[in-house]
Amino acid sequence: MAKNMQPIVKRCKALGISPAYMGYTAKTKSDTIRNPKGQMRRKQGEYAMQLNEKQKVKFVYGILEKQFRTYYEKAAKAPGQTGEVLLTTIERRLDNVIYRLGFAMTRREARQAVNHGHFNVNGKRVDIPSYLVKPGDVIEVCEKSRQSAMFKRLTGEDAVVLPPPPKWLEKDLSKLQGKVLTMPAREDIDLPVEEQLIVELYSK
């Protein structure tokens, strides 16, 4: 299976996003005083801007081109605004939900954990990172995986302090369990992306 092995910080700088959206805290040169927010970059053309928005979403969520196009084609056929449907669909991926719940520090770590079979959905093990959750789904760490270092760091007195999940998700850290309350809305996605530019790119 193909993997996206691009260097995180370097790629974030090229796309104009903070590594924080990937779960990292490393600084880039664009954050320094000498080059505040990358203001020295050349002005992009229309196609370059559209491509950059697509690459941004693909990189943050860890999706390759073939799968991303499939998401777009399904979003284009679904009711609602294509760009919003595209983003909210991708947001429902199991690996992203694991990350949003705080059961993994990055989406890459979440994807690996799902591949290794560490999670159940509604009592059944799911090892497909692209699995799309729906309202009412209960996601939990498998019983056999709870004693691993990855999950033990989330509980106890020395547990890592994590921000709360978005409002469409509910988390019970004591049970290492999360629940999908509703479908995610566009405002629940904090990634700074102009999805309409992606629609325009694929519409050509």
N, C-alpha and C positions, 0 to 999 in steps of 0.2 A: 504494500500500500504506500502510495506517495506521501511524503511528509514535507511540511514547510519548515525548513531549517534556517531561515534568514536570521541574521543577528538582530536581536530585539531593539536595542537602543539606536543602532545605525539606521534600521528600517523606519523606526518611529520618527526620527529626524527627517528622513527623506519624505515621509508622508505628512509631516507637519502636525503630529499628534504627540501627546505626552506619554511616556512609558507607563504612567499610572493606569492608563486604560488597559494595559496588558497585565496589570498586577505588580508592576515593578516600580521602584522608587528612584532609579538611577537618573542623574541629570544629563541633559544633552547640552552641547555648546550653544544651542539656540536659546537656552535659558539664562545665559550669562549676560553681563552688562555690555560686553564688546559686540554682541550680536543679538540684541533684544528681540525675541520672538521671530527670529529669522527674517528680519526686514530687508536684508540685502539680497534676497532671492529675486530672480528675474520674474517678470510678470508672465503668468501662464496663459496659453491659448485656450480656447473653448474645449477642444478635445482633450488636452492635457488635464484640465480641471475635472472633466467628467471621468477620465481614466483614474485620476488620483482618488476620487471619492470611492470608486469601485474597489481599488486596491486597498484603500483604508479599511473598508468593511471586511474584505477577504482576509487581510492580515490579522486584524484584531480578533476575529472569530476563528481563525485557522482553517479557512475554507479554500479549496483549490477551484480553478476556473470551471471545470465541467460541472461540479456540484453547485457552484454559485449560479451558473446559467440555468440549471434545472430549477433552483429556487425562484429565479426571476420569471421563468416561463410559467410556473404555477401561479405566481403572484399576479402576473398579467391577466390570467384567466379568472382570478378570484374577484368577488365584489369588493369595492373600496378602492382607495388610491393605491396604485401599484407599488410605489416606493415605500409607503407605510406598511403595506402587507408584507413586502419583502423583508423589511427590518424586523417586524414583530414575529415573523415565521422563524427567522434565524435566531432570534432571542429565545425561542422555545426549545432550541437544541439541548439535549440532556447535558452535554459537557458544559455549556454556558450556564445552565441552571445550577449545576454542582458548584461552579465558580461563584455565581450570584448568592448562593446559600452560605458560602464561606467554608465549604468542605474541602476546598483546594485553594491554594494561594494564587494560582494563575490558571488560565484556560488550558494551557498546555498540560499542566499537572492534572487538571480535571479530565482532559481527554485520555491521558494515560491511565488514570485510575478507573475510568469507565471501561477502557479496553481490557484491563486486567480483571474485570468482573467484581469490583468492590461495591457496587450499588444494586439495590433492588428498586423496581418501580411497581407499586401495588403488589408487593410480596414476591415478585418474580425477578430474577437476575436479568439485567439488561447490560450488554457489553458493546452497544452501538452508540458512539458519541453523537451521531446525527439524529438519534431517536427524538421525535417531537413530543413533548409533554402536552397535556391538556388539563383544563380545570378539573379538580378532584383527584388528580394523581398524587400519590404519596411516594416520595423518594427517601430512601434510607440507606445507611451504610450496612452492608451485610454483616451478620453476626460474627462470622469468622475473621472479618477485617478490622473489627473494632479495637483490637489490641495492638494493631500496627502503629508505628511511630507517627505516621501521617495523620491518624485520627486521634491518638491519645493527646497530641498537642492542643487539641481543640477543647478539651475538658480539664477539670481540676483547677487548683489554685493558680498554677502557672500557665493557664490557657492563654493562647493568643487572643488579644482583643480585636474583634473585627466589627466593621460597620454593619448595621442591620440590613437585611435583604430588601429589595424593592417591594412596593406594596402589593404586587400581584403574587408574591410568595410569602409563605409563613414558615418559620424555622423553630424547631424545638431542639436546642443544642444538647440538652441532657439525654435525649433519645437518639441523637445524631440523625434527625429526621426532618424532612421538609415537606411542605404541601403546596400544590399549585392552587391558588384561590380563584384566579380568573385569568383571562388571556392578557398578555402584556399590551399596554397602549404605547403609542409613539413617545409620549412624555416620560415613560419609564426607561427609555433608552438614552443614556447620558453621553453616548459617543457623538462628538461634534461632526456630523456628516450631513451633507445636503443630498438626500436620497433622490430628489428629482433629477439631479445631474446623472445619476446612474440610469434612470429611466430613459433620459434623453440619449444616453450612449447606446443602449440596446435597441432603441427605437429607430436608429439610423438604417 
